[in-house]
Amino acid sequence: MRVNHRESEIENHDIGLDQDLPRLLHRRGLLQLVAGASLIPLAGCTTPEITTPSASDSKASSESSTPGSGELPEETAGPYPGDGSNGANVLAESGVIRSDITSSFGGSTTRADGVPLTITMTILDFAGDSAPLVGAAVYLWHCNIDGQYSLYSSGVQNENYLRGVQETDASGQVTFRSIFPAAYDGRWPHIHFEVYPSLAKATNSQNKIATSQMALPEATAAAVYATAGYEQSVSNLSRTSLESDNVFSDGYDLQIPTVTGEVVDGLGLQFSCAV
């Protein structure tokens, strides 16, 4: 299993793309040169082949994927990780190990509104011929329907919803029940996650072995954002693209999950990656 150096970069939306992009490209460029002149891809998760959907305001068509190969791309944890690397550490709190992350736990039971989203992730061992990584821990978090992050954003500093940890099973899988995140100004809609070698190690960011982000499919996002509560996401999505996003602009083919289901009934997200 590969052990990554602790990610020291913090996503900064105030600086802007002109500052973030050169930094990210420089980092990945160096890593690719080490890999060899053939520029072997550094990253690897299930590669989707996006089909043209017939989505209405209430339906997101299934978006199929074809298998990909390679190692999970390392990305910034951003300014709101909640893993102890930038302020709050939700990983040290009792109750964070859970599948349903839609509500806060501990001192609050506030539930996050939004289109239901079931997230199924399969974590594979890249160094072990991509066999299922059993007994690892996945910490997953994302913003709410208003583009806010619990523990950090104004008005939700005392909430810890949309954050949780799960242990991978015999198939390397974890499942989270959540809501579809908003698109906020300056970023493509996304989901953050970190992988730890075990639940016992998933208490401090220094123990993580991978940090990355999923880029949510455009057709699905557009269908979700056409529903009540996501109004601001419509304009935010229209002002950005995967090519201009300060995280995904250097490549995203291996970071887009498969999404199935209908908006009115809830969506299912499937994502597979090797660490």
Secondary structure, DSSP 8 states (H G I E B T S, - for coil): ------------TTT-HHHHHHHHHHHHHHHHHHH-TT------B-EE--------TT------EE---S--------S---BSSSS-BGGGSTT-B-SB-SB--SS---B--SSEEEEEEEEEEGGGTTEE-TT-EEEEE---TTS--TTTSTT-TT---SEEEEE--TTSEEEEEEE-----TTS--EEEEEEES-TTTTTSGGG-SEEEEEE--HHHHHHHHTSTT-HHHHHHHHT--TTTSTTTTT--GGG--EEEEETTTEEEEEEEEE-
